[in-house]
Amino acid sequence: MLIRKYQGKILLGLLVITIVVWIFVFQESTPNKFLEINFLDVGQGDAIFIESLNKQQMLIDGGPDASILEKLGRVMNFYDHYIDIVLLTHPEQDHINGLIEVLKRYNVGEIVFTGTIRDTAQYQEFINLIKNKNIPIKIAYQGEKIDFGDGINLNILYPFENLKNQKLSDNNNSSIVSKLVYKNFELLLTGDIEKSVENKLIKEKVNLTADVIKIAHHGSKTSTSEAFLKAVNAIMAVIEVGKDNKYGHPHQEVLDRLKNLIVLQTGIEGNIQLLTDGERIIKK
């Protein structure tokens, strides 16, 4: 009698659950109309989440702490615990610490990094997690490419050579520099490189032109020279930076050099999402 009494409500509940499941299945099987690029507000650090038209996902850097998890929760479906590619530009704490938290909680298809070594507990934990979870590794250097399908590629421009197992005194200047390309849209991603590497890229006549540039090193005055900006010739700049940070980033002289560009800062705007169909750039 009790089952009969609630039979209608049970059936209704099961119907609702079925409908919700099919909605999620439909969403997952429906291609995106735009390439999505999310500059996540993780404080004083970098974290960029990219989703392609066929819903491949890449996370570039993870910021300084576990706040990346809440930010990912805003751009990924709640049931999605898989990221195709995690890329670490260089093993400084404001880029690697959040990725440790990501590796603990998400399944990852591939790790992309330079392979440089650091004598820090964070770096060792990062490597141990990769080994324990048996995640494939791709070493990034100039000429390597990540193909997302639909004509979308992430081209590695720097470092010029394979740095695997090297211990460097200057990790900022070993940062992966890459260009995300989709039709006529180009995004230059610079890690934390400084002017010395900018000059090397210019000297080697690397094609740096892009519509959007992620400003290096959170807007530090050690980066983003006039010559580099001229070579890139962007119309928009994004600065990943913590609000009221102790370093004074972005420095005013960098902002002065960016005066003719559209400038967006995570420290002011929070998460920044750009959409592109390969021709237009839409800010959401």
N, C-alpha and C positions, 0 to 999 in steps of 0.2 A: 504493500500500500504506500509506504514512504517513497519508494522508487517511482511509482506511478505519479505520486503527487508532484514530484520535482522533475518528472521526465521531460516536460516541455521546456523548462529552464535549462536542463542539461543539454538537450538537443540544440537549443538556441545558442548556448555558450560554445558548443562544438562547431556550429556553423560560423560564428564570429571568428573563432580561432582559425578555421579553414580559410576564410576570406582574407584574414590578415596575412597568413602564410603565403597565399597566392599573390597578394599585393607585393610582398617582399621578393618573391620569385620573379615576378614581372619586372620589378625595378632593377633587379640584378641582371636580367637578360636584355634589358633595353639599353642600347649604346648611348653614351653621353653625346650631346650635340656640340659640346665645347671641350677643349683642353682646359682643365682646371688647375690653377696654381694658387696655393694658400701659403702666405707668409704668416706663420703662427706667432702670436704674441707670447713668448716664453720668457719675458724679461730681458736681461742682458745676455743674449745668446742668439744663435741661429736655429731655426727649424722651418723647413719648407716641405709641404706636402703636395704632391702632384698626382692627379688622376687623369689618365689618358681617355680617349674616346671609348676604348674597349674595356675600360675600368681597371687597367693595370695601375697599381699604386706604388709610388716611391716616396720615401721620407729621406730628406737630405738634412743631416744633423738633428740633434734632439734638445738643444738648449742646456741650461746648467743644472736642471733638477727634474723632479717628477711632475712638474706642472705640464709637461708635454702630454701626459696621459689625458688630462681634462681637455686639452686643446684638440687632441686627436678624436676625442669623443664627440666633438662638435662637427667634424668634417667626415667622419666615418660612421656607417650604420652601426647601431649598438650591438648587433649580432656578428659583426665583421671583426675577426681576430687574426686576419692574415694581411701582411704587407709584402708585396712582391719583391721590392728592393729597398734596402736601407743603405744609404751612402754617407760615409763619414768623411768630411772634407779634410780634417786634421784632428789629432787627438788632444786638443785643449779642453779643459773642463767645461767651458761654456758651449761646447759642441757635442762632447762625448757622454757627459753624465746622464742626460735625458735618454740617450740611446740605450744605456744599460737598463733603465726602467722599461723601455719598450721591448727589449729582447726578453725580459723576464715575463712579460704579459702577452706578447704577440708571437705568432708563428711568422717567420720571415723566410722568403724564398732564396734571397741572395744578399750577401754583404759586399759592398764596393768600397774600397779604401786604398790608400797608397801603400800600405804594408809597413810604414815606418814604425819604429819601436819607441816606447816611452817607459821610463822607470817610475810609474805611478800605480797606485792601487786601483784607480779607476780603469786605466788601460788594461791591466791584467785581468780585471773582472770582465771587461768587454770581450777580451780574447777567450777567456774561459767559457763564457756563455756561448760564444760562437762554436767552440769545440764541443761542448756538452750537448748542444742542440744540433750538431752536425750540419751547420749551415754552410753552403758553398760560398767561396770567396772569389771575387774578381779584383785583380790589382789594376788600379787606374793610372794611366799615364797617356801622354799625347798619342792620338791615333785610335785609341779605344772608343767604342761607341755602344750605347744602349739603345736598342730598337724597341719602341713601344707599338709598332704597327701604325697603320693609317698615315704613314709619312712623318711620324713624330720620332725624333731622335735626340738623345743627349750625347753630344760630342765632347770628349775630353780634350782640352787644349793644353793643360799643364797639370803636373810636372812633365818636363820634356823626356825624362827617362824613368825607368822602373826603379822605385825606391824601396822595394821589399827588403825587410830585415835591416834597414839602415837606421841608425840612431843619430838624430839631428839636433843641433843646438837651437835651431830656429824653426819651430813647427809651423808658425804662421805662414812663413814663406815656402812651406811645402804643401800648402793648401791646394786641393783640387780646384782648378778653374775649368768650368764647363759651359757649353752653350746648348740650351734647349731650343730646338728648331721644329716648327710646324708650318709648312707652306711659306708664307711671307712673314711669319712671326718669329722673332728671335729674342731669347732671354739670356743674358750673360750672368753667370753665377760665379762669384769671386772668392768665396771663403773669407780668409783674413789676410790675403796677400798685401804686401806693402809696396811702396814705390819702386823698390829695386826689382821686384818681379814684374811689375807693370812695365818697367823699362825693358826688361828682357823680352816680354811678349811683343812689344812694339818693335824692338830691334830684329827679332826673328820673323817679323812681318806676318804674325798670326792674325787671321781674320777675326777681329774683335767686334765688328759692327753688330749692333743689337737695338731692338726697339726699347727694351727694358733692361736696366742694369741693377743687380743687387749690390749695393755699395759695400765695399770691403771693410772688414774690421769695425763694423757698427758706426761708421762715420768718423773714425779716428783720423787725425791730421797726418798720420804716417802713410796714408793711402789716398787714392782718388786724385791723382795729379791732373793738371790741365791737359797735358799731352795724352794721358790715358783716356780721359773723357772725350777728347777730340777724336781719338781712334775708334771709340765705341759709337759715338754720335747717336746716343739714345734720346728718346723723347720723355722717358719716365724713369725715375730712380726710386728704389725701395730700400729703406734703411731699417734693419732689424736691430732694435735697441731698447734697453730698459728705460722706463720713465724715471726721470730724476736720478739717473745712475751716478755713481761716485766718480766716474771717469770724465764726465762732462761731454760724453758722446751724444749726438754728433757735434763735432767742433764747428764753430761758426765759419771758419775759413773753408771748410768742406761745403757747408750750406751755401756759402757765397759762390763757390765754383759751380754749384748746381742750380743757380738762380734762373736759368733758362729752361729747366726741366720741370716736369710735374714731379713733386717729391712727396712720397708717402712714408710715414714712420709708424712702426708697430707701437712704439711708446706713446704715440698720440692717438692713433686710430684703433689700436687693438689688432685683432686678426684682419689681414688684408687678403681678399680673394680677387684674383684676376681670371677672367674667362676669355678664351680666344677661339675663333673658328679658323685661324690661320691668316686672317685678313684684318679683322677688327680686334680691339682690346676693350673689354668691358670690365669695369670695376664694380664689384657688388658690395 
